[in-house]
Amino acid sequence: MPSFDVSRSRFRLADEHVIVLSELAAGEDLPDEFAAARKELVECGLITRAGKLSHLLLPLMKTVLSPVVVLSLEAAGRQGKLHHGMMIGQDHVVAHEMWPGSAEAEYALVEPKMLVWKLADMVNLQQAPGVREPALSVVETTVGTVEAGLSALATLPQSADQDREHVQRALAAPGTLAEPALTLLAELIVELRSSWRMTAAWQGRYEGQDDVRSRGFAVWDCGPLGYWLRELPAEPVSEERITDDSPFRLVRVEPKAIWTSITDLLPTEEEIRRAEAH
């Protein structure tokens, strides 16, 4: 059921609720399949029976319908995949965050000066004390080898020692890893809290032509083993272009480096001016 919090300008909405609000805001006819979602929005007071949107929704919908920059965050962990993000409009910034096991996401207005802090919070970026220094700072292998190790997580035994051995056997099977990288990658996978990739996209120009510009990066959060930047495959990348033989490289980084990457992900003022001109 959709709901809202007036005091903090935030809304809990499922995808179908956002579709209904977008269609109504654009003056489009609503397909019958969204009748139930529309009824829920009426019952919670976000739209009238005549289909008029509450004034509380105006900043949100203005940004959703006409974003200048769209930031996407895809996070994967043991509770499944979650999709978060942020839309930067001409007047407002809207963040949306999912919750494991829930069909609804929280949409909230963000103070523009705080958007980097908000993105860092979305990935739980922390200056964690007591992080162990690994023997290697770079791990290189293939995508297929890493996928074999990650798939082994679904059939883990009972003890931590058995977990590492189980994942290590799966990583060793393709024959692309040797020690000490083999043991380290097994430990990284066992300790993996989440892997995520963040992408920014906006309308711009390339070689004199209108074009959608984008850039991104990906990180493994391995808890006591720290943060690892996934340099290969480099983001943004289409999954259709990745094969089992594609090179895979992780590089150990400090939290401040991720903060810098988040900041650098955002378009420059000149890039935004070009985007706003479209």
Secondary structure, 3 states (H helix, E strand, C coil): CCEEEHHHCEEEEEHHHHHHHHHHHCCCCCCHHHHHHHHHHHHHCCECCCCCECHHHHHHHHHHHCCCEEEEEEEEECCEEEEEEEEECCCCEEEEEECCCCCEEEEEEECHHHHHHHHHHHCCCCCCCCCCCCCCCEEEEEHHHHHHHHHHHHHCCCCHHHHHHHHHHHHHCCCCCCCCHHHHHHHHHHHCCEEEEEEEEEEEEECCEEEEEEEEEEEEECHHHCEEEEEECCCCCCHHHCCCCCEEEEEEECHHHHHHHHHHHCCCHHHHHHHHCC
